[in-house]
Amino acid sequence: MRILTFNANGLRSAASKGFFDWFAAQDVDVLCVQETKAQEHQLDVPALRPAGYRAWFKDATTRKGYSGVAIYSRHAPDAVRDRLGWDAFDDEGRYLELRFGALSVVSLYLPSGSSGPERQAFKERVMAWLRPILDGWLASGRQYVLCGDWNIVRSRRDIKNWSGNQKNSGCLPHERAWLNALIADPYGDGLTPPPAYGWKDAFRVARGEAVEYSWWSQRGAARANNVGWRIDYQLCTPGIAAGIRAAAIFPEPKFSDHAPVLVDYGAPGHAR
């Protein structure tokens, strides 16, 4: 099973740059999109509905043309969920889950705090509220793949300018502590002990200490100079992580300020 996650920063914009032409060659089973930046009726056009896939959307209802998530799948799910129970989060179009038997694939878009203190405060409320939900999913016995833009780096490996961003949203020590406390691997920032049992960072399962980025500022020549951040993840439960075969980030071609992240999963194994 091949799963691709991609923050499109406007799905219509990404499509106009050739995203779906590129996507057609990737043999993907499930595509999770963040920042569709459109309402579902605006996306119901052939250019945005690739052959062989069905699509599900969760739009932002509080602001038109903002946020929004989607999932494209070759196979029809048994169930679709698009609310977690907190209107302030749900109405921004940040969560969509498709259930296939014992497997859930989630498209998740965590808020950014970079626009100012108000949004940073909302981001931190989301983090606190989401933690027990994530813990519950991990303990549920279901297999999960959580695809999305988490707007947080994990460690020095995940950001080019580590020292210069310690006071910036997305690299704040308490944000990293929150994310790394979820993930059971040795690739955190060294400040938060990993849990004995936890989520797996699929890219790190496959690529170990590789230094690659998934987002670049649109200011200056950040992308040309590879001054990036890795903030787009597929976090998965240990059972499915045991079958990971490969992972890749695709900075080129450029469809967005983010790069697509692809993970090739084999058959789910047993939790370790």
Phi, psi and omega in degrees: 000127180249125182239132180242134172242143187204120169275110188278341186049048184106101187293324178294322177296314179298320179297322180293340178266006174098015184301313185288335172294316177295316181303321183299337182267001187264354179054049183271140175272319181224132175244125174253129182241141170239155183057059172295328178055043180198165172269154188304321182295335178284344183258002182271064179226152185305325183295340182250009180232081184298146180300137177090000182233145166257155185229144176232144186227149169230109185271159168284129178259345182277329179217123178289142178072025184231142172054223180091137178231161181210158171223129173253136182218143174288334186242142179289134179281163174281333181204153177232132178233141181221015177220141177251354171110004176236112187303321183300328178273309186299322185284353173269002176067059187241359183215133173211132183230130171250135181249127178238097184059236181271006181251134171245133172245127187240134168259119190228133181231104179280149182295154169265147176252011189285345183276350177151175185301324182296316180286329174296319178296320177295318178304316183289328173294319177299315180302313181295320181289324184284333186305309180294334175294314179296320177298320179294319177298317181299323183272358190286339186092349174280157170270133180233143164235116182258108184257133174167179174267110183267350178056032176214134171273160181263322189200182178303328180295340190257009181206136183291312184257076183297306186296320185284353183245011184297340179251013182253142178306136182101341178229013180293140183306320182287334174291315178298321179299319179298312183290315183292334177291345178274337198250127183265078173204171184268018189255021175281195184270004179084355181264338182238116179299135178291149177291155177294328178225127182191189177293159176246136174275105190301322179298318180289327175302317184274327192241003176055239186267017181305139179256102178218154184239159181236356179213142179225138174302147177273004177272146176060217182245040186302316183287318180299327181263005181054043174268082190239181177228145169258103181234359179257122189231157158242107174263136184222161177288155187302325182299312180285332178298330181296342180258006183297131182255324185196159175212148181210145171249137186244086178291339177231145354296162181269116178249344189198178170284351174253159175252145173296146179237119185248135175231134179256111181259136170272203178291138178303139178259203179258142179301142180251000000 
